[in-house]
Amino acid sequence: MNTEKPEIDVNLKFVRLIERRPDGFVEFEFAIGEPDLCVELLLPEEGFRQFCRSNAVQFLPPREATGSDWEWGLREATRQRFR
């Protein structure tokens, strides 16, 4: 049994742009150490720029849609009704 913990560099910070909305807000994913473990955030454009500068983020390319049932986020959840 492997008991080694994976190394995660908390100094690495990532942003993946989701959408620049017509109302002036920016939807994006933010991750620390591991790009695939992220949170979705929403900030006004200037706040987004400041956030990226102060966190010295690395920008990631947009996600490619795979059509998987497991591929969804808060954005999709707010647009669909659950029963």
C-alpha positions in Angstrom: 0.0 0.0 0.0 1.4 3.4 -1.0 1.2 5.8 1.9 3.0 8.7 0.1 0.9 11.9 -0.1 0.9 13.6 -3.5 2.9 16.8 -3.6 0.8 19.9 -4.4 2.4 23.2 -4.9 0.1 25.8 -3.3 2.1 28.6 -4.9 0.7 27.5 -8.3 -2.7 29.2 -9.0 -4.8 28.7 -12.1 -7.7 30.5 -13.8 -9.8 29.2 -16.6 -12.2 31.7 -18.2 -15.7 30.5 -18.6 -17.5 33.7 -19.9 -17.3 37.4 -20.1 -20.9 38.3 -19.5 -22.8 41.2 -21.1 -23.5 42.6 -17.6 -19.8 43.2 -17.1 -19.1 40.2 -14.9 -16.5 37.5 -15.6 -17.3 33.8 -14.8 -14.2 31.7 -14.2 -12.7 28.7 -12.5 -10.0 29.2 -9.9 -7.6 26.4 -8.7 -4.7 26.2 -6.3 -2.0 23.6 -6.9 -4.1 21.3 -9.1 -6.0 22.7 -12.1 -8.8 20.1 -12.1 -9.8 20.8 -8.5 -11.4 24.2 -8.8 -14.1 26.5 -7.7 -16.3 28.7 -9.9 -16.2 32.4 -9.2 -17.9 35.5 -10.6 -16.4 39.0 -10.4 -16.8 42.3 -12.1 -14.2 42.8 -14.9 -11.9 45.1 -12.9 -12.1 42.8 -9.8 -11.2 39.8 -12.0 -8.1 41.6 -13.3 -7.0 42.6 -9.8 -7.7 39.0 -8.6 -5.5 37.6 -11.3 -2.7 40.0 -10.7 -2.7 39.6 -6.9 -2.7 35.8 -7.2 -0.2 35.7 -10.1 -2.4 33.1 -11.9 -1.5 31.0 -14.8 -4.3 31.0 -17.4 -5.6 27.7 -18.7 -7.2 27.0 -22.1 -11.0 26.7 -22.2 -12.5 23.3 -21.4 -13.5 21.2 -24.3 -17.0 19.8 -24.2 -16.9 16.0 -24.1 -20.6 15.4 -23.7 -20.1 13.4 -20.5 -22.9 13.3 -17.9 -20.2 14.1 -15.3 -19.1 17.3 -17.0 -21.1 20.1 -15.4 -20.6 23.0 -13.1 -22.6 25.5 -11.2 -23.3 27.4 -14.4 -25.2 24.4 -15.9 -26.9 23.7 -12.6 -28.5 27.1 -12.5 -29.9 26.7 -15.9 -31.6 23.4 -15.4 -34.4 22.2 -13.1 -33.8 19.1 -10.9 -36.7 16.9 -9.9 
